[in-house]
């Protein structure tokens, strides 16, 4: 994965970074399970990756919502 020190400034860059993160999150459980079972494993199938990306997308959307809520709470005047 390429990590750039430059800030994300366009919607296209943000979309690419999100896709990269979804790919990383989606592959994690597959590789972890294969390693735990002691199976040598190659690449997950496209079907497995597609299903895992859908779950990862739900997780990432919930995380983004939490971050927005947290930022709004931190920006509000007064005690938290």
Protein Blocks (a to p, Z undefined) as FASTA:
>chain_A
ZZdfbdcfbfklmmmmmmmmmmmmmmmmmmmmmmmnopacddddfklmmmmmmmmmmmmm
mmmmmmmmmmmmmmpgcjZZ
